[in-house]
Protein backbone atom coordinates (compact mmCIF):
# COMPACT_ATOMS: atom_id res chain seq x y z
CA UNK A 1 0.00 0.00 0.00
CA UNK A 2 1.36 3.39 -0.99
CA UNK A 3 1.00 6.31 1.43
CA UNK A 4 0.74 9.16 -1.07
CA UNK A 5 3.78 11.09 0.19
CA UNK A 6 5.82 10.75 -3.04
CA UNK A 7 4.74 12.75 -6.10
CA UNK A 8 6.20 10.08 -8.43
CA UNK A 9 3.60 7.56 -7.15
CA UNK A 10 0.66 9.83 -8.08
CA UNK A 11 -0.92 10.31 -11.49
CA UNK A 12 -4.27 11.45 -12.87
CA UNK A 13 -6.88 8.70 -12.85
CA UNK A 14 -5.68 6.99 -9.65
CA UNK A 15 -8.29 6.09 -7.04
CA UNK A 16 -7.21 7.58 -3.70
CA UNK A 17 -8.39 8.52 -0.24
CA UNK A 18 -7.69 12.13 0.76
CA UNK A 19 -8.23 14.20 3.88
CA UNK A 20 -9.96 17.52 3.19
CA UNK A 21 -8.82 20.69 4.98
CA UNK A 22 -12.05 20.79 7.00
CA UNK A 23 -11.57 17.12 8.02
CA UNK A 24 -7.93 17.35 9.15
CA UNK A 25 -8.81 17.32 12.87
CA UNK A 26 -11.30 14.45 12.61
CA UNK A 27 -9.25 12.51 10.07
CA UNK A 28 -12.28 11.66 7.91
CA UNK A 29 -11.13 10.34 4.51
CA UNK A 30 -12.81 11.14 1.19
CA UNK A 31 -12.48 8.71 -1.71
CA UNK A 32 -12.15 9.84 -5.31
CA UNK A 33 -10.22 9.90 -8.59
CA UNK A 34 -7.18 12.21 -9.00
CA UNK A 35 -7.69 14.96 -11.59
CA UNK A 36 -4.78 17.35 -10.88
CA UNK A 37 -1.63 17.17 -8.72
CA UNK A 38 -1.25 20.46 -6.82
CA UNK A 39 2.00 19.80 -4.89
CA UNK A 40 5.12 20.74 -6.88
CA UNK A 41 7.78 19.25 -4.59
CA UNK A 42 8.82 15.59 -5.13
CA UNK A 43 7.50 14.57 -1.68
CA UNK A 44 5.50 15.93 1.24
CA UNK A 45 5.35 14.53 4.80
CA UNK A 46 1.57 15.08 5.10
CA UNK A 47 0.74 13.72 1.64
CA UNK A 48 0.67 15.14 -1.87
CA UNK A 49 -2.11 17.70 -2.39
CA UNK A 50 -4.48 16.83 -5.25
CA UNK A 51 -7.75 17.92 -6.81
CA UNK A 52 -10.26 15.11 -7.31
CA UNK A 53 -12.46 14.75 -10.40
CA UNK A 54 -15.40 16.19 -8.40
CA UNK A 55 -13.38 19.33 -7.53
CA UNK A 56 -12.54 18.57 -3.89
CA UNK A 57 -8.97 19.36 -2.78
CA UNK A 58 -7.00 17.54 -0.11
CA UNK A 59 -3.87 15.59 0.78
CA UNK A 60 -3.55 11.93 -0.17
CA UNK A 61 -3.52 9.54 2.79
CA UNK A 62 -3.99 6.29 0.87
CA UNK A 63 -3.69 5.02 -2.70
CA UNK A 64 -6.30 2.36 -3.41
C-alpha positions as CSV (number, residue, x, y, z in Angstrom):
1,X,0.0,0.0,0.0
2,X,1.4,3.4,-1.0
3,X,1.0,6.3,1.4
4,X,0.7,9.2,-1.1
5,X,3.8,11.1,0.2
6,X,5.8,10.7,-3.0
7,X,4.7,12.7,-6.1
8,X,6.2,10.1,-8.4
9,X,3.6,7.6,-7.2
10,X,0.7,9.8,-8.1
11,X,-0.9,10.3,-11.5
12,X,-4.3,11.5,-12.9
13,X,-6.9,8.7,-12.8
14,X,-5.7,7.0,-9.7
15,X,-8.3,6.1,-7.0
16,X,-7.2,7.6,-3.7
17,X,-8.4,8.5,-0.2
18,X,-7.7,12.1,0.8
19,X,-8.2,14.2,3.9
20,X,-10.0,17.5,3.2
21,X,-8.8,20.7,5.0
22,X,-12.1,20.8,7.0
23,X,-11.6,17.1,8.0
24,X,-7.9,17.4,9.1
25,X,-8.8,17.3,12.9
26,X,-11.3,14.5,12.6
27,X,-9.2,12.5,10.1
28,X,-12.3,11.7,7.9
29,X,-11.1,10.3,4.5
30,X,-12.8,11.1,1.2
31,X,-12.5,8.7,-1.7
32,X,-12.1,9.8,-5.3
33,X,-10.2,9.9,-8.6
34,X,-7.2,12.2,-9.0
35,X,-7.7,15.0,-11.6
36,X,-4.8,17.3,-10.9
37,X,-1.6,17.2,-8.7
38,X,-1.3,20.5,-6.8
39,X,2.0,19.8,-4.9
40,X,5.1,20.7,-6.9
41,X,7.8,19.2,-4.6
42,X,8.8,15.6,-5.1
43,X,7.5,14.6,-1.7
44,X,5.5,15.9,1.2
45,X,5.3,14.5,4.8
46,X,1.6,15.1,5.1
47,X,0.7,13.7,1.6
48,X,0.7,15.1,-1.9
49,X,-2.1,17.7,-2.4
50,X,-4.5,16.8,-5.3
51,X,-7.8,17.9,-6.8
52,X,-10.3,15.1,-7.3
53,X,-12.5,14.8,-10.4
54,X,-15.4,16.2,-8.4
55,X,-13.4,19.3,-7.5
56,X,-12.5,18.6,-3.9
57,X,-9.0,19.4,-2.8
58,X,-7.0,17.5,-0.1
59,X,-3.9,15.6,0.8
60,X,-3.5,11.9,-0.2
61,X,-3.5,9.5,2.8
62,X,-4.0,6.3,0.9
63,X,-3.7,5.0,-2.7
64,X,-6.3,2.4,-3.4
